[in-house]
Amino acid sequence: MTAARTINFTLNGRAVSAEVKPHHNLIEVLQGQFALSGARESCGQGLCGCCTVQVDGKPVSGCLYLAVFADGAEVVTVESLGSPQALDPVQQAFIEAGAFQCGYCTPGFILMTKTLLARQPQPSDDEIKDYLSGNLCRCAAYPEIVNAVKLAARRNKTG
Amino acid sequence: MTAPVTGKQVGRSLARLEARAKVSGRAEYTHTMRLPGMLICKLFRSTVPHGRIKSIDMSAARDVPGVFAVYTGEDVKTVIPDPYYGPAFHDQPILALNKVHYVGEPVAAVLAEDPHLAEQAVQLIAAEYEELPAVFDEIEAADNKVLVHQELKPASTFADLKHLKGVKGTNCALDFKLRRGDADKAFASAAQVFEHTFKTQKVLHLAFEPLVAIADYKDDGATITTASQSPSFVRTEIARLLGWPENRVRVKVPYLGGGYGGKLYIKLEAMAVALSMLARRPVKVALTMDEVFYTITKHPSTFRIKTGVDKNGKIVARKCDVWWNGGAFADVGPRVTQKSGFTASGPYDIDNVSIDSYALYTNLPPAGALRGFGIPQLVWAYESHTDMVARALKRDPFDFRKQNLLRAGRPHATGTILKDVAIEKVLDTIAERLNWDAPFDHGSGTLRRGRGLAVGLKAVISPTTSVAIVNVAGDGSVTVYCGTVDMGQGSDTAMAQMVGEVLNMPAETIRMVPRDSDVTPYDMGTLGSRSLFHMGHAVRLAAEEAKAKIAAMAREVGEPDGSNIPLAELIRKKYGMQAGNIVGTGTYKPDYVPPDPQTGQTANATPFWMAAGSGAEVEVDTETGQLRVMRLVNVVDCGNPINPKIVETQISGAALMQLGFTLFEKMHFDGGQVTNASLADYKIPGIHDVPPMENEAVEAYQSNGPFGAKGVGELATFGVSPAIANAIEDAVGVRLTELPLTAEAVFRALCAKDNRPLGDE
């Protein structure tokens, strides 16, 4: 297989570099070289959203996104959210609404919700469902997920 | 962070203990773990459904630079001489030996550090097979014209399978019989007799964390990290395969990214261990999602059901013949066949019952338990059928059920007296929520509406054992060791709440140890909604023992009776410093009487019964067959909910999963080959598929349960499919007898009803 090359990018606010081969996807690099496993592969086809990460502010399916394309980009993963003292309001809302069971898909839903609320701070139910329709949850915590997004949006407003 | 809540712990809607780890992406799952020096396994799989292996050419694969090794079943035999495993039958080879039994069976394994390289090498392997005739249908398999296995090889795990040892010439891995009264005689004298046949399709669990196991074999011990619902069984089975005592096998299980029955007993663990033995390095076998379709699925079934009623509409006899399509390896199929099979006559009071339930081998991917252990297939049939009988008798389907319902104090078909189950309350609640007594608008023109309901009854798998340890540290903090696997059902939280209730401390301050067979004691498995009851009792007993020891220590150091001395202070008084442990243990195994092998009769079929049902309102477009679920009501009896919020999400999640199995999920096959093995082609419920839904756990108390509780994980799957089929008939007068209930199926039935049946194209 072809040779590795060095890419430089910003990962959760820090400048980093990685040795990647042309066929490596972003998930492999995040897990293998940076020990970040919040974005994780499930369907391997970009359909379930478990591997969601943000590249230059846009959510992408990390399992299909070739790592070499991240060269020079700003990459954000779920691990960047919150601090040891306080969770991000979206994370907090997911907990309070009981918006997950096994938790495997949760980081993807949370990153999508962050992106949604950045674009549309007060989404309607339909907007929430449309925006999150690319993320699947086999435990089917969908009603609770919609509630979590609404809770986070409400706090956006009051906070 | 909110402050820990003291006082009553049972009944609190506490957030999951691991919630923070899950929302921050830091919860550990086997699929994302790696060990130093680890090799990755990629599998070469059979392309024929049934055949003798003539040759496997691995030379090109071995020549790929970076490939560590390529192994076949013959290599496995050099380290594990008898490499067959399984919970009920030792029928599954670690890698195929001599024969392949289905398309997708693992034939050879490539090991490399780079998974892409391993995958590339797999593509270079070629195998030649002498193809044999194959059998895919469970009814055809019962003819035994094509034999999937030459000889039955029951494991010693289950006593009731012993008589099958060495049996030849059959595909039937278990023929469970139940006989109560005299069904034939009762049919002969019945006023009316009805008979229908129902089918279910092949679907799968599709947990988002695909199946995975990592093994690190060393000569003095093996460590397996695995996404398993049954760490204790994995340990026992690996020890058996290696000829080792159990204490040389360590099984670690972090959180599971979903299970639903798909990670039960043993799956990839034996393969990972064998490959690690051969390679003498840690090996990870992590399936991709498409490979899961070739690994474990839900049983398709055919259920022929016959009911006789007297002139008053009382059901006097029921005959059930159920054929379970178990695929190429038995897995836990014989358990499903018996443990669910004995409830096939439904939650009705019937004096004359005959049940035959057959576990059948076919040349399809293996089938196991999926959220209900066979019960959803049975309820689908008996509640569709019961509705059809009611309608034929011109009886209201609710009233007809009420008249025939099995009530407390009456014998179930097994002879066991029904007790402690709120089946009637479940049925009544569904009807109340649907406003069953009020007139219903059936719509007009091309949009017709209908409503339906269904209830089911389940027994818990028995007899099973759970063991737990509660450990109080020198500062009074509490750690619980229990082998129940938290795969999203919230067991860690519920167990901590029960321990907290006994020890009067906030559940969120209690630490649940991740499952590790070196420290967490035996548990039969996280399956069949058994854990909250069995492990709940075990942790309760362990906490009570610790509490008694705390009281004894207080007396010993001279505290007055009823002293409220803080734990840390008490321990300091005893040891003079922050030191020591107070350890309580608990073992729970409920009473159970095995059924008579000839009649299935037993005085005690189950430690507890589970009841649940659903009601549905649907709208059908008569021009297209398009079906819309307008309302879905799910009602369960789970006793006294330990954590009402988690119970609610379990009811909702189970019902939505079953909605997928009801409306669209189906594995398609062509000559034994799955043709839609990916999320692109196999649709599961998404956020837009959620109908208006109401969920309820009726007020109930399980008198022999821990704090009045019992399991809930599977319950809301029971009634969804038949409730919707019953609603479709109510809407447009057509009856579907096969899942899934697609628009095409509805449209075909509507055309057939109008005497203009559609062709196959």
Interface residues (C-beta under 8 A of the other chain):
Chain A: M1 K21 H23 H24 Q31 G32 L36 S37 G38 A39 R40 E41 S42 C43 G44 Q45 L47 C48 C50 T77 V78 E79 L81 G82 L87 Q91 Q92 F94 I95 E96 G98 F100 Q101 C102 G103 Y104 C105 T106 P107 I110 K129 L132 S133 N135 L136 C137 R138 C139 A140 A141 Y142 P143 E144 I145 V146
Chain B: A15 R16 E18 A19 R20 A21 K22 V23 S24 G25 R26 A27 E28 Y29 H31 T32 R34 G66 D114 H116 L117 Q120 H205 L206 A207 F208 E209 P210 Y255 L256 G257 G258 G259 Y260 T288 M289 D290 M487 G488 Q489 G490 K645 I646 E648 T649 Q650 S652 G653 L656 M657 S678 L679 A680 I684 P685 G686 I687 H688 V690 M693
